Amino acid sequence: MSHPHPELAPPPALPDGGLRVTPLGGLGEIGRNMTVFEYGGRLLIVDCGVLFPEEEQPGIDLILPDFSSVRDRLDDIEGIVLTHGHEDHIGGVPFLLREKPDIPLIGSKLTLALIEAKLQEHRIRPYTLEVAEGHRERIGPFDCEFVAVNHSIPDALAVAIRTPAGMVVHTGDFKMDQLPLDGRLTDLHAFARLSEEGIDLLLSDSTNAEVPGFVPPERDISNVLRQVFGSASKRIIVASFASHVHRIQQILDAAHEYGRRVAFVGRSMVRNMGIARDLGYLKVPPGLVVDVKTLDDLPDDEIVLVCTGSQGEPMAALSRMANRDHQIRIVEGDTVILASSLIPGNENAVYRVINGLTRWGANVVHKGNAKVHVSGHASAGELLYFYNICRPKNLMPVHGEWRHLRANAELGALTGVPHDRIVIAEDGVVVDLVEGKAKISGKVQAGYVYVDGLSVGDVGEPALKDRKILGDEGIISVFVVMDASTGKITAGPHVQARGSGIEDSAFSDVLPKVTEVLERSAQDGVVEPHQMQQLIRRTLGKWVSDTYRRRPMILPVVVEV
């Protein structure tokens, strides 16, 4: 198995007749999925998603793929194929289209409807091409065939990309539910037909490669929901992804059966469910869905609220309810259902929300104590089955953390893919398919690009490090006034500490030492303000470390008069 090396050089020019595959996100992480295919000087992008921040990235709203490797080649992009409508596959599209708004978007009806609604908020009107399973479209030098796959959102597609270098199949996110709610199966017949033609490189979803067996059918959740609805005496509040149409459909069906009304809470939830209903993907009985403003007129045992926040996102509706920062107040006897999995990295945030809800008296039903979620990603048994159908000549696991990628690679090897034709890459690692063999040829820049409010890419790792220090250790500011000609201290040092746990009065022990260091520096002729600030920072920092074993941010200010 070939794998990346941190010292990889930039890739050489792509050999004539070769196909280049560059993942810019989604490898070594769950989210930010984006892959660039290059043939004959032209580019095709598959997905452009976002990653949601973790606790060690304070203040960050979203994390984007790094577009720097394609920024100078925007005119070479033939289009962006979107496999499905989840945020980790479409959330980055508005930011890429800001740089070139006329890049065509190719996807299924629901996927395009979701991204068009998102782009409307960014005031971008995209060029779109609607496709469906069985369609075959020529996109520049890329001959793309679209294949139905089952996932946790309707209308998901895999894509087979034919070029003279060979055929590449990108599965997108998929599983093989044999009893899907919408009757739309993963089209194994189509994959078998592609296998007969010859799949030269398979990029396969790795998320559940460590999980043995098969994913249970989505419809298994219905009975559990009925039990919860049947035993709930007050309001029911359900948290789900804003795009999980199948899950919301089951919630609606249970509410209808038990005589409850449903209100959607949160802009993204209202928007997405409205789109799904208008396009016929969500079946809503007349009178079932009501505006959240009308809930005051209904008794508690006739109310179901469907909101976002199943991952503990701090600004989502459920987190704000848990923190008593939302118009909907959790009361004793409410039932809260977290109808989703835990995305790796979100565990602490989710359990914090569960604890907050429980504190106010809610009965919280989640994956840990009830079967209220099944995954949207194929488990090991399904992947083995899939590889035996596809029989790829080369395999490249995608969409997953390192442990998922390696587990998926092992599954491929078990089904007969030669070890030297299995490529375990990471974001930015360039893989070339030349003369039928896939191998790593170099690496391009593919770091995190942070979105903070209206700022995109302006916040980097140093700023995040500073934020973390401020959050963990606090800040100490030191103010000194200095005679510009002599270097003599005319006022100060004055100290203020915030969040450090150190009283301002405690600094009386060290301030004489700071003054002494500054006066000695002035006698030596060192009176430049920046150098004086460094002396203050070193002196005060050493004292705080020695005395309190803490490392707050020290912010010295030297004013010349």
Rosetta blueprint (number, residue, H / E / L):
1 M L
2 S E
3 H L
4 P L
5 H L
6 P L
7 E L
8 L L
9 A L
10 P L
11 P L
12 P L
13 A L
14 L L
15 P L
16 D L
17 G L
18 G L
19 L E
20 R E
21 V E
22 T E
23 P E
24 L E
25 G E
26 G L
27 L E
28 G L
29 E E
30 I L
31 G L
32 R L
33 N L
34 M E
35 T E
36 V E
37 F E
38 E E
39 Y E
40 G L
41 G L
42 R E
43 L E
44 L E
45 I E
46 V E
47 D L
48 C L
49 G L
50 V L
51 L E
52 F L
53 P L
54 E L
55 E L
56 E L
57 Q L
58 P L
59 G L
60 I L
61 D L
62 L E
63 I E
64 L E
65 P L
66 D L
67 F L
68 S H
69 S H
70 V H
71 R H
72 D L
73 R L
74 L H
75 D H
76 D H
77 I E
78 E E
79 G E
80 I E
81 V E
82 L L
83 T L
84 H L
85 G L
86 H L
87 E H
88 D H
89 H H
90 I H
91 G L
92 G L
93 V H
94 P H
95 F H
96 L H
97 L H
98 R L
99 E L
100 K L
101 P L
102 D L
103 I L
104 P L
105 L E
106 I E
107 G E
108 S L
109 K H
110 L H
111 T H
112 L H
113 A H
114 L H
115 I H
116 E H
117 A H
118 K H
119 L H
120 Q H
121 E H
122 H L
123 R L
124 I L
125 R L
126 P L
127 Y L
128 T E
129 L E
130 E E
131 V L
132 A L
133 E L
134 G L
135 H L
136 R E
137 E E
138 R E
139 I E
140 G L
141 P L
142 F E
143 D E
144 C E
145 E E
146 F E
147 V E
148 A E
149 V L
150 N E
151 H L
152 S L
153 I L
154 P L
155 D L
156 A L
157 L E
158 A E
159 V E
160 A E
161 I E
162 R E
163 T E
164 P L
165 A L
166 G E
167 M E
168 V E
169 V E
170 H E
171 T L
172 G L
173 D L
174 F L
175 K E
176 M L
177 D L
178 Q L
179 L L
180 P L
181 L L
182 D L
183 G L
184 R L
185 L L
186 T L
187 D L
188 L H
189 H H
190 A H
191 F H
192 A H
193 R H
194 L H
195 S H
196 E H
197 E H
198 G L
199 I L
200 D L
201 L E
202 L E
203 L E
204 S E
205 D E
206 S L
207 T L
208 N E
209 A L
210 E L
211 V L
212 P L
213 G L
214 F L
215 V L
216 P L
217 P L
218 E H
219 R H
220 D H
221 I H
222 S H
223 N H
224 V H
225 L H
226 R H
227 Q H
228 V H
229 F H
230 G H
231 S H
232 A L
233 S L
234 K L
235 R L
236 I E
237 I E
238 V E
239 A E
240 S L
241 F L
242 A L
243 S L
244 H L
245 V H
246 H H
247 R H
248 I H
249 Q H
250 Q H
251 I H
252 L H
253 D H
254 A H
255 A H
256 H H
257 E H
258 Y L
259 G L
260 R L
261 R E
262 V E
263 A E
264 F E
265 V L
266 G L
267 R H
268 S H
269 M H
270 V H
271 R H
272 N H
273 M H
274 G H
275 I H
276 A H
277 R H
278 D H
279 L L
280 G L
281 Y L
282 L L
283 K L
284 V L
285 P L
286 P L
287 G L
288 L L
289 V E
290 V L
291 D L
292 V H
293 K H
294 T H
295 L H
296 D H
297 D H
298 L L
299 P L
300 D H
301 D H
302 E H
303 I E
304 V E
305 L E
306 V E
307 C E
308 T L
309 G L
310 S L
311 Q L
312 G L
313 E L
314 P L
315 M L
316 A L
317 A H
318 L H
319 S H
320 R H
321 M H
322 A H
323 N L
324 R L
325 D L
326 H L
327 Q L
328 I L
329 R L
330 I L
331 V L
332 E L
333 G L
334 D L
335 T E
336 V E
337 I E
338 L E
339 A L
340 S L
341 S L
342 L L
343 I L
344 P L
345 G L
346 N L
347 E H
348 N H
349 A H
350 V H
351 Y H
352 R H
353 V H
354 I H
355 N H
356 G H
357 L H
358 T H
359 R H
360 W L
361 G L
362 A L
363 N E
364 V E
365 V E
366 H L
367 K L
368 G L
369 N L
370 A L
371 K L
372 V L
373 H L
374 V L
375 S L
376 G L
377 H L
378 A L
379 S E
380 A H
381 G H
382 E H
383 L H
384 L H
385 Y H
386 F H
387 Y H
388 N H
389 I H
390 C H
391 R L
392 P L
393 K L
394 N L
395 L E
396 M E
397 P E
398 V E
399 H L
400 G E
401 E L
402 W H
403 R H
404 H H
405 L H
406 R H
407 A H
408 N H
409 A H
410 E H
411 L H
412 G H
413 A H
414 L H
415 T L
416 G L
417 V L
418 P L
419 H H
420 D H
421 R H
422 I E
423 V E
424 I L
425 A L
426 E L
427 D L
428 G L
429 V E
430 V E
431 V E
432 D E
433 L E
434 V E
435 E L
436 G L
437 K E
438 A E
439 K E
440 I E
441 S E
442 G E
443 K E
444 V L
445 Q L
446 A L
447 G L
448 Y L
449 V E
450 Y E
451 V E
452 D E
453 G L
454 L L
455 S E
456 V E
457 G L
458 D L
459 V L
460 G L
461 E H
462 P H
463 A H
464 L H
465 K H
466 D H
467 R H
468 K H
469 I H
470 L H
471 G H
472 D H
473 E H
474 G L
475 I E
476 I E
477 S E
478 V E
479 F E
480 V E
481 V E
482 M E
483 D L
484 A L
485 S L
486 T L
487 G L
488 K L
489 I E
490 T E
491 A E
492 G E
493 P E
494 H E
495 V E
496 Q E
497 A E
498 R E
499 G L
500 S L
501 G L
502 I L
503 E L
504 D H
505 S H
506 A H
507 F H
508 S H
509 D H
510 V L
511 L H
512 P H
513 K H
514 V H
515 T H
516 E H
517 V H
518 L H
519 E H
520 R H
521 S H
522 A H
523 Q H
524 D L
525 G L
526 V L
527 V L
528 E L
529 P H
530 H H
531 Q H
532 M H
533 Q H
534 Q H
535 L H
536 I H
537 R H
538 R H
539 T H
540 L H
541 G H
542 K H
543 W H
544 V H
545 S H
546 D H
547 T H
548 Y H
549 R L
550 R L
551 R L
552 P L
553 M E
554 I E
555 L E
556 P E
557 V E
558 V E
559 V E
560 E E
561 V L
